Amino acid sequence: MLTKLNKLNYLNRNLSILSLSPKQQPIKMSTTSSQFTLSIVDYLVFAIVLVASSVIGIYFARKGKPASSPSSKEKNERLNILSKQGTKDTNENGDNQKETDEYLVGGRNMHWFPLSISFMATYISASSLLGIPAEIYTYGFQYIVSCGALFVSTFFTWYIFIPIFYRLKIVCANEYLELRFSRGVRNIGCIIMSIYMLISLSIGLYGPALAFEAVGGVPLYVSITVTGLVCIFYTTIGGIKAVVWTDCFQAFVMIAGLLVVIIIGVEEVGSIGKIFEKAQQGERIHILNFDPDPRIRNTFWSLIFGVGFTILPAWAVGQQSVQRFQAAKSMKEARLALLWNFPSMLFISLLAMLAGLVIYAVNADCDVGVYGLHLVDRNDQVLPYFIMQKLGHLTGIPGLFMAVLFSSALSTVSSSINGLSALLLEDFIRKIRPNITDTNAKKMSMLLAFSSGLCGIGLSFLISNLGNLVSQISFTVIGTLGSPYLGMFTLGMMNPWSNTKGAYTGFLFGLGTTLWLAIGAIFNPPNAYPKVVHVDGCAGFNSTNVTNTILHGSGIIRPTDQYVPSSSSLASFYSISYLWYGLIGLTVTILFGSVASAIFKRISPNNEVYVDEKLLFIYKETEDKKITKRDEEREDPVEENHFTVLQEIG
């Protein structure tokens, strides 16, 4: 259930943890994977997914309702905030944005149900569909505890962030940073989110294409190009509505594919009960670990709070999320979309976990992973291997599996493309051309979407050509940007006296801390502690081939740690579970940002800045209702604003 930002970082960590050293020779056995190839039916199933996505895009390109632009009252409030801060409005033609709003936020009249499904599909990636089963297969069912993290992220997003973003009617999340702090802080936010979405876009194309090449023999560049162009096509012509409704279709494909894997796997093992029995024998059912040691990879605390605050940046302030909040008919609908995202995310995550348990049960006596027969290069390949080995003879099933992977990729890529077009339009184009007309703004959004997609395709080729080093750097970057980015928003919303220089300071310290931890962990990898594996059921097993493990009994393998732990305190510090990075980065950003704000305010007490209370969490919606009712009773409504005078420098 990890978001893309968290899951990609997580998979990167596993690559280093699970890989064997060059001196170790894994058990070698012949594989029959070459016996199965993708049939015409398989390719047809895959093609149907791409064609259906394109048709949905064409439909919404031809059909669209007039957008419901923000009211005059809402626009005036935004202008008042900017004028009080002495900031020029970069959207001077904002009075008529019906075409642009239709393209970027669906006319602000979408129902909560498709938005909820789209939310889920956006943050369930191909990496998640490969990584979650691998996590269960390797480390056991303890990962189910992370379902509680969904509640943590849902609560904070629902209670704090949606009300503030929705009442401001902003299309780009970074606009809040300018309203609250300054244009410079907004520029930082724009750079961070652009990097995140570009890398997510490129890896979203590269990951399933790599699997398609391994399973079907389709060249990498063909898969990346075809999938990328299809995604660019329907996203560019259809806008956010095409993205949302194709997400719904792709979510259905993902669920159907996982159910097929589970059902066929259960039939092979015998029953659900036997699956859990085998998992119990393989030590995969131990769930609750309340050890407070932050260096332990998975504990109750890290899976609840660590994961919760790691996925929170994408849910609360991610550009894709903010656009979906604004696309809703009302704040109530936006909150409903988020709330119903909770059970849908829970459902598909549980399916992925159960798939991992099924794959383990099928291979319980003959482990195919890196600690057993090593028939896969990494354990996140156990799902594709299972499909080809156990289901490859069933016509259409391998094609359905590839459709599942590419559906999850398309939802990621299309959301990133659409989000990038909105971000670049609002953060750059409107600054350069403040008088741009609504029609031209929509055309520019489409051009930006098309260009962003092409950049993503090009970056995917770059990643494929330069190898694992670039991938590792990419994973590290996107895995460490989220928490300081969220920290700037949280600082502004929760701390009334925070100021621009405090935001700069908090961000730099937060980013420095998360990068320090991530880079340190690369050079001082923590221990993995994978579960016991069995190879006694493998034909031709020879215990003398086992060199990377400790053999207990006949064919029972207890994997040893791949890295020797260092006795230094610094190396011990780097062993902190990656799941805590998000909470650490967020805390450091808010703490140092608050302290720095207080210091700078004390140094220069004469610099006053007006902060509208509507930018703060403490603002009460009831005040707006009272004012609106009182204004309606007057012949000449008097505009009232809510401003808090704060002392600030910067």
C-alpha positions in Angstrom: 0.0 0.0 0.0 2.9 2.3 -0.1 2.6 5.2 -2.3 4.8 5.5 -5.4 7.1 7.9 -3.6 7.6 5.5 -0.7 7.5 2.2 -2.7 10.1 3.1 -5.2 12.5 4.0 -2.4 11.5 0.8 -0.6 12.3 -1.4 -3.6 15.6 0.3 -4.1 16.6 -0.5 -0.5 15.6 -4.1 -1.2 17.8 -4.3 -4.3 20.9 -3.8 -2.2 19.7 -5.9 0.8 18.6 -8.9 -1.2 21.4 -9.1 -3.8 24.1 -11.7 -3.4 27.8 -10.7 -3.3 29.8 -11.5 -6.4 31.8 -14.1 -4.5 28.7 -16.1 -3.6 27.3 -18.6 -6.1 23.6 -19.3 -5.8 22.1 -22.7 -6.3 21.8 -23.3 -10.0 18.9 -25.3 -11.5 17.4 -25.4 -14.9 14.3 -23.3 -15.4 11.5 -23.9 -17.8 10.5 -20.3 -18.2 11.5 -20.4 -21.8 8.8 -23.0 -22.5 6.2 -20.3 -22.3 5.8 -17.4 -24.6 3.1 -14.8 -25.0 0.5 -15.9 -27.5 -1.6 -13.8 -29.8 -4.4 -13.9 -27.3 -2.0 -12.5 -24.6 -1.0 -9.6 -26.9 -4.7 -9.0 -27.7 -5.6 -8.8 -24.0 -2.8 -6.3 -23.5 -3.8 -4.3 -26.6 -7.4 -4.1 -25.4 -6.2 -2.2 -22.3 -4.3 0.3 -24.3 -7.1 0.8 -26.9 -9.8 1.2 -24.2 -7.7 3.8 -22.4 -7.4 5.7 -25.7 -11.1 5.5 -26.4 -11.9 6.9 -23.0 -9.5 9.8 -23.7 -11.2 10.5 -27.0 -14.6 10.4 -25.4 -13.8 13.1 -22.8 -12.0 15.2 -25.4 -15.3 15.4 -27.3 -17.6 15.7 -24.3 -17.2 18.2 -21.6 -19.4 20.5 -19.5 -18.7 24.1 -18.9 -16.5 24.5 -15.9 -17.6 26.1 -12.7 -14.9 28.6 -12.1 -14.3 30.0 -8.6 -16.8 32.6 -7.5 -16.0 36.3 -7.5 -15.9 36.2 -3.7 -13.2 33.5 -3.8 -11.2 35.4 -6.4 -11.4 38.6 -4.4 -10.2 36.8 -1.3 -7.1 35.6 -3.2 -6.4 39.0 -4.5 -6.7 40.5 -1.0 -4.2 38.1 0.4 -1.7 38.9 -2.4 -2.2 42.7 -2.1 -1.8 42.7 1.7 1.5 40.8 1.2 2.6 43.1 -1.5 2.6 40.3 -4.1 1.5 40.8 -7.7 -1.1 38.4 -9.0 0.3 36.3 -11.8 -3.2 35.2 -12.9 -4.8 38.5 -14.0 -7.2 36.9 -16.4 -8.4 34.5 -13.7 -12.0 35.8 -14.0 -12.7 33.4 -16.9 -10.9 30.1 -16.8 -13.7 27.8 -17.7 -11.8 25.9 -20.4 -8.6 25.6 -18.3 -10.6 24.5 -15.2 -12.4 21.9 -17.3 -9.1 20.5 -18.5 -7.1 20.6 -15.3 -9.8 20.1 -12.5 -12.7 18.6 -14.5 -14.9 21.8 -14.2 -14.9 21.4 -10.4 -18.1 19.3 -10.7 -16.9 15.6 -10.6 -18.6 13.0 -8.4 -16.7 11.6 -5.4 -16.8 7.9 -6.6 -14.6 8.1 -9.7 -12.3 10.5 -7.9 -11.9 8.0 -5.1 -11.0 5.1 -7.5 -8.7 7.4 -9.4 -6.9 8.3 -6.2 -6.3 4.7 -5.4 -5.1 3.8 -8.9 -2.7 6.8 -9.0 -0.9 5.6 -5.9 -0.9 1.9 -6.6 2.0 1.5 -9.0 3.6 -1.4 -10.9 6.3 -1.2 -8.2 3.7 -1.7 -5.6 2.1 -4.7 -7.4 5.5 -6.3 -7.7 6.9 -5.1 -4.3 4.1 -6.0 -1.9 3.9 -9.7 -2.9 7.7 -9.8 -2.7 7.6 -8.3 0.8 5.2 -10.9 2.0 7.1 -13.7 0.2 10.4 -12.7 1.8 9.5 -11.2 5.2 6.1 -12.5 6.0 2.6 -11.3 6.6 3.7 -8.7 9.2 3.3 -6.1 6.5 -0.4 -6.2 6.9 0.0 -3.9 9.9 0.8 -1.1 7.5 -2.9 -1.1 6.5 -3.2 1.1 9.7 -1.0 3.7 8.0 -3.8 4.3 5.5 -5.9 5.6 8.4 -3.1 7.9 9.6 -2.7 9.5 6.2 -6.4 9.7 5.6 -7.1 11.4 8.9 -4.5 14.1 8.5 -5.4 14.8 4.9 -9.1 14.9 5.6 -8.8 17.0 8.7 -6.1 19.5 7.9 -5.2 19.8 4.2 -8.4 19.3 2.2 -10.3 22.2 4.0 -7.5 24.7 3.4 -6.8 23.7 -0.2 -10.5 23.6 -1.1 -11.5 27.0 0.3 -8.6 28.6 -1.6 -9.6 27.0 -4.9 -6.0 26.7 -6.1 -5.1 24.4 -9.0 -1.5 24.1 -8.1 -0.5 23.0 -4.5 2.6 25.3 -4.6 0.4 28.4 -4.9 -0.3 28.0 -1.2 3.4 28.4 -0.5 3.4 31.8 -2.3 0.2 32.9 -0.5 1.6 31.9 2.9 5.3 32.7 2.4 6.8 34.1 -0.8 7.3 33.5 -4.5 10.8 32.0 -3.7 9.3 29.3 -1.4 6.8 28.5 -4.2 9.6 28.1 -6.7 11.3 25.6 -4.3 8.1 23.6 -4.1 7.7 23.7 -7.9 11.2 22.3 -8.4 10.7 19.5 -5.9 7.3 18.4 -7.3 8.6 18.6 -10.9 11.5 16.3 -10.1 9.3 13.9 -8.2 6.7 13.6 -11.0 9.3 13.4 -13.8 11.2 10.6 -12.1 7.9 8.8 -11.1 6.8 9.2 -14.8 9.9 7.7 -16.2 10.2 4.8 -13.7 6.5 4.2 -14.2 7.2 3.5 -17.9 10.5 1.7 -17.3 9.5 -0.8 -14.7 6.7 -2.8 -16.5 8.5 -2.5 -19.8 11.4 -4.3 -18.2 9.1 -7.1 -17.0 7.5 -7.2 -20.5 10.9 -7.7 -22.1 11.7 -10.5 -19.7 8.4 -12.3 -20.0 7.4 -11.7 -23.6 10.7 -10.8 -25.3 9.4 -7.4 -26.4 12.3 -4.9 -26.8 12.4 -2.4 -24.0 12.3 0.6 -26.2 9.1 -0.7 -28.0 7.2 -1.1 -24.7 8.3 2.3 -23.4 7.5 4.1 -26.6 4.1 2.5 -27.3 2.9 2.7 -23.7 4.2 6.3 -23.3 2.6 7.5 -26.5 -0.8 5.9 -25.7 -0.7 7.6 -22.3 0.4 10.9 -23.7 -2.5 10.7 -26.3 -5.4 10.2 -23.9 -4.0 12.5 -21.2 -3.3 15.3 -23.6 -6.6 15.4 -25.4 -8.9 14.4 -22.5 -7.4 16.2 -19.5 -8.1 15.3 -15.9 -11.5 13.7 -16.7 -9.9 11.3 -19.1 -7.2 10.5 -16.5 -9.8 9.9 -13.8 -12.0 7.6 -15.8 -9.2 5.6 -17.4 -7.9 5.2 -13.8 -11.2 3.6 -12.9 -11.0 1.2 -15.9 -7.3 0.4 -15.0 -8.2 -0.2 -11.4 -10.8 -2.8 -12.5 -8.1 -4.5 -14.6 -5.7 -4.6 -11.6 -8.2 -6.1 -9.3 -9.3 -8.7 -11.9 -5.7 -9.7 -12.5 -4.9 -10.1 -8.8 -8.0 -12.1 -8.2 -7.1 -14.5 -11.0 -3.7 -15.1 -9.6 -5.1 -15.7 -6.1 -7.9 -18.0 -7.3 -5.7 -20.2 -9.4 -3.0 -20.3 -6.7 -5.5 -21.4 -4.1 -6.7 -24.2 -6.4 -3.2 -25.4 -6.8 -2.5 -25.4 -3.0 -5.9 -26.8 -2.1 -7.5 -24.2 0.1 -7.0 -20.9 1.9 -6.5 -22.8 5.1 -3.6 -24.8 3.6 -2.0 -21.5 2.4 -2.0 -20.1 5.9 -0.8 -23.5 7.3 2.2 -23.4 5.0 2.8 -19.8 5.8 2.8 -20.6 9.5 5.3 -23.4 9.0 7.5 -21.0 7.1 7.4 -18.4 9.8 5.4 -16.0 7.6 2.5 -15.3 10.0 4.2 -13.5 12.8 2.5 -10.2 12.7 2.8 -8.0 15.8 6.3 -6.8 16.8 6.1 -4.0 19.4 9.9 -3.6 19.7 10.6 0.2 19.8 14.0 -0.2 18.3 13.9 2.1 15.1 16.7 0.0 13.5 14.4 -3.0 13.1 13.1 -3.2 9.6 9.4 -3.7 10.3 7.7 -3.2 13.6 4.2 -2.3 14.6 5.3 1.3 15.1 7.2 1.7 11.9 4.5 0.1 9.8 1.8 2.3 11.3 3.4 5.7 11.9 6.5 5.4 9.7 4.5 4.3 6.6 1.7 6.7 7.4 3.9 9.8 7.4 5.9 8.5 4.4 2.9 8.3 2.2 1.3 11.5 3.6 3.2 14.0 1.3 1.8 12.3 -1.8 -1.7 12.1 -0.3 -1.9 15.5 1.3 0.1 17.9 -0.9 1.0 16.0 -4.0 -0.1 17.8 -7.2 -2.1 14.8 -8.3 -4.1 14.8 -5.0 -4.7 18.5 -5.0 -6.2 18.4 -8.5 -8.6 15.7 -7.4 -9.6 17.7 -4.4 -10.4 20.7 -6.6 -12.2 18.5 -9.2 -14.9 17.6 -6.6 -18.3 19.3 -6.6 -17.8 20.4 -3.0 -15.6 20.0 0.0 -17.9 17.3 1.2 -17.4 15.4 -2.1 -13.6 15.9 -1.9 -13.6 14.4 1.6 -15.9 11.6 0.5 -13.5 10.8 -2.3 -10.6 10.5 0.2 -12.6 8.5 2.7 -13.7 6.0 0.2 -10.2 5.8 -1.1 -9.4 4.1 2.2 -11.4 0.9 1.7 -10.4 0.7 -2.0 -6.7 1.0 -1.1 -7.1 -1.5 1.7 -8.8 -3.9 -0.7 -6.2 -3.9 -3.4 -3.4 -3.9 -0.9 -4.8 -7.0 0.8 -5.2 -8.7 -2.6 -1.5 -8.0 -3.3 -0.5 -9.3 0.1 -2.6 -12.4 -0.3 -1.1 -13.0 -3.8 2.3 -12.9 -2.1 1.2 -15.5 0.5 -0.2 -17.7 -2.3 3.0 -17.5 -4.2 4.9 -18.5 -1.1 2.6 -21.4 -0.4 3.0 -22.7 -3.9 6.8 -22.6 -3.6 7.0 -23.4 0.1 9.0 -26.6 -0.5 11.1 -25.3 -3.3 12.0 -21.6 -2.9 12.7 -19.8 -6.2 13.9 -16.6 -4.6 17.4 -15.2 -4.2 17.9 -17.2 -0.9 16.8 -20.5 -2.5 17.2 -21.6 -6.1 17.9 -18.1 -7.2 15.7 -18.5 -10.3 15.0 -14.8 -10.1 17.5 -11.9 -9.9 15.4 -10.2 -7.2 12.5 -11.3 -5.1 10.3 -8.6 -6.6 10.3 -10.8 -9.7 8.5 -13.8 -7.9 5.1 -12.7 -9.2 6.1 -12.6 -12.9 7.9 -15.9 -12.4 4.8 -17.4 -10.8 2.7 -16.3 -13.7 4.9 -17.8 -16.3 5.8 -21.0 -14.5 2.4 -21.9 -13.0 -0.1 -20.0 -15.3 1.9 -19.6 -18.5 0.1 -22.5 -20.2 -3.3 -20.8 -19.7 -4.0 -18.7 -22.8 -4.6 -15.1 -22.0 -3.4 -15.2 -18.3 0.1 -13.9 -19.0 -1.4 -11.2 -21.2 -3.8 -10.3 -18.4 -0.9 -10.0 -15.9 1.0 -7.7 -18.3 -2.2 -5.7 -18.6 -2.3 -5.4 -14.8 1.3 -4.1 -14.6 0.8 -1.6 -17.4 -2.6 -0.5 -16.0 -0.9 0.4 -12.8 1.8 2.1 -14.8 -0.6 4.1 -17.0 -2.5 5.4 -14.0 0.8 6.7 -12.5 2.1 8.1 -15.7 -1.1 9.8 -16.8 -1.5 11.5 -13.4 2.1 12.7 -13.5 1.7 14.1 -17.0 -1.5 15.9 -16.1 -0.1 17.1 -12.8 3.0 18.4 -14.5 1.0 20.3 -17.1 -1.0 22.0 -14.3 2.1 22.8 -12.2 4.1 24.2 -15.1 1.2 26.3 -16.3 0.4 27.8 -12.9 4.0 28.2 -11.6 5.8 29.3 -14.7 3.6 30.2 -17.7 1.2 32.4 -15.8 4.2 34.2 -14.3 5.8 34.8 -17.7 2.4 35.6 -19.4 0.0 36.9 -16.7 -2.5 38.1 -19.4 -2.8 34.8 -21.2 -6.3 34.1 -22.3 -8.3 31.1 -21.1 -8.3 29.4 -24.5 -4.5 29.9 -24.9 -4.0 28.6 -21.4 -5.8 25.4 -22.2 -3.8 25.0 -25.4 -0.6 25.6 -23.4 -1.7 23.0 -20.9 -2.1 20.4 -23.6 1.3 21.3 -25.1 2.9 21.0 -21.6 1.2 17.6 -21.1 2.5 16.4 -24.5 6.0 17.7 -23.8 6.1 16.3 -20.3 5.2 12.8 -21.6 8.0 13.0 -24.2 10.4 14.0 -21.5 9.3 11.0 -19.4 9.9 8.7 -22.3 13.3 10.1 -22.9 14.2 9.8 -19.2 13.1 6.2 -19.2 15.5 5.5 -22.1 18.3 7.2 -20.1 17.6 5.1 -17.0 17.6 1.9 -19.1 20.9 2.8 -20.7 22.8 4.0 -17.7 21.9 1.1 -15.4 21.4 0.6 -11.7 23.4 3.6 -10.5 20.9 6.0 -12.1 18.0 4.0 -10.8 19.5 4.0 -7.3 20.1 7.8 -7.3 16.5 8.3 -8.7 14.9 6.2 -6.0 17.0 8.0 -3.3 16.0 11.5 -4.6 12.3 10.9 -4.8 12.3 9.0 -1.5 13.8 11.9 0.4 12.1 15.0 -1.1 8.6 14.3 0.1 8.9 14.9 3.9 10.6 18.3 3.8 8.2 19.4 1.0 5.2 18.4 3.2 7.0 20.1 6.1 6.8 23.5 4.5 3.1 23.2 4.1 2.6 21.9 7.6 4.8 24.7 9.0 2.7 27.3 7.2 -0.7 25.9 8.2 0.0 24.9 11.8 2.4 27.7 13.0 0.9 31.2 12.8 4.3 32.9 13.4 6.3 31.0 10.8 7.8 33.2 8.1 9.7 32.9 4.8 13.2 32.6 6.2 11.9 30.0 8.6 10.5 28.0 5.7 13.8 28.1 3.9 15.7 27.0 7.0 13.3 24.2 7.9 13.4 22.9 4.3 17.2 22.9 4.1 17.6 21.1 7.4 14.8 18.6 6.6 16.2 17.8 3.2 19.7 17.6 4.5 18.7 15.1 7.2 16.8 12.8 4.9 19.5 12.8 2.2 22.1 12.1 4.9 20.2 9.1 6.1 19.5 7.8 2.7 23.0 8.2 1.3 24.5 6.8 4.6 22.4 3.7 4.3 23.6 3.1 0.8 27.2 2.8 2.0 26.3 1.2 5.3 23.4 -1.1 4.4 21.2 -2.5 7.2 20.7 -6.2 7.7 17.6 -7.8 6.1 16.7 -10.7 8.3 14.6 -12.6 5.7 12.6 -15.6 6.8 13.6 -19.3 6.5 13.2 -20.9 3.1 13.0 -24.6 2.0 14.5 -26.3 -1.0 14.0 -29.9 0.0 11.1 -30.2 -2.4 13.2 -29.2 -5.4 14.2 -31.9 -7.9 17.9 -32.3 -8.1 18.6 -30.4 -4.9 22.3 -30.6 -3.7 23.1 -29.1 -0.4 26.8 -28.7 -1.3 25.7 -25.9 -3.7 24.4 -23.8 -0.8 27.1 -21.2 0.0 25.2 -18.0 0.9 23.1 -19.5 3.6 23.1 -21.7 6.7 21.6 -25.1 6.1 19.4 -26.5 9.0 18.3 -30.1 8.6 17.4 -31.4 5.2 16.8 -28.6 2.7 15.9 -26.0 5.2 17.8 -22.7 4.7 18.2 -19.9 7.2 19.6 -17.0 5.2 22.5 -15.2 6.8 22.9 -11.5 6.8 24.4 -10.2 3.6 26.4 -7.5 5.4 28.5 -7.5 8.5 27.2 -4.9 11.0 29.6 -2.2 11.9 30.4 -1.5 15.5 30.6 2.3 15.0 27.7 4.4 16.3 27.4 6.2 13.0 26.8 3.0 11.1 24.3 2.0 13.8 22.5 5.4 13.1 22.4 4.6 9.4 20.6 1.3 10.2 17.4 3.2 11.1 14.6 1.6 9.2 13.8 3.5 6.0 10.2 3.6 7.1 11.1 6.3 9.6 12.6 8.7 7.1 9.4 10.5 6.4 8.5 11.2 10.0 12.1 12.3 10.7 12.3 14.7 7.8 8.9 16.2 8.6 9.7 16.7 12.2 13.1 18.3 11.5 11.6 20.6 8.9 8.8 21.8 11.3 11.1 22.1 14.3 13.9 24.0 12.7 11.5 26.1 10.6 9.6 27.2 13.8 12.8 28.0 15.7 14.3 29.9 12.8 11.1 31.9 12.3 11.1 32.9 16.0 14.8 34.0 15.8 14.4 36.0 12.6 11.2 37.7 13.9 13.1 38.7 17.0 16.1 40.0 15.1 13.9 42.2 12.8 10.7 43.0 14.7 9.8 45.9 12.5 9.0 43.9 9.4 5.3 43.2 9.4 3.5 40.8 7.2 -0.2 40.0 7.0 -1.2 36.4 7.0 -4.8 35.6 6.1 -6.3 33.3 8.7 -7.8 31.2 5.9 -4.2 30.0 5.2 -4.1 28.6 8.7 -5.5 25.5 10.3 -7.0 27.5 13.2 -9.4 29.3 10.8 -13.1 28.3 11.5 -15.4 27.8 8.6 -18.3 29.0 10.8 -17.0 32.6 10.6 -17.4 32.5 6.9 -21.0 31.3 7.2 -21.9 34.1 9.6 -20.3 36.8 7.4 -22.0 35.4 4.3 -25.4 35.4 6.0 -24.9 38.9 7.3 -23.8 40.2 3.9 -26.9 38.7 2.3 -29.1 40.6 4.6 -27.5 43.9 3.6 -28.4 45.8 0.4 -24.7 46.7 0.1 -22.6 43.8 1.3 -19.5 44.9 3.0 -16.5 42.7 2.4 -14.7 41.5 5.5 -11.3 39.9 5.6 -9.6 37.9 8.3 -5.9 38.8 8.7 -3.4 38.1 11.4 -0.6 40.6 11.8 2.7 38.8 12.3 6.2 40.0 12.6 8.5 38.7 9.9 11.6 39.3 7.9 11.9 37.8 4.4 
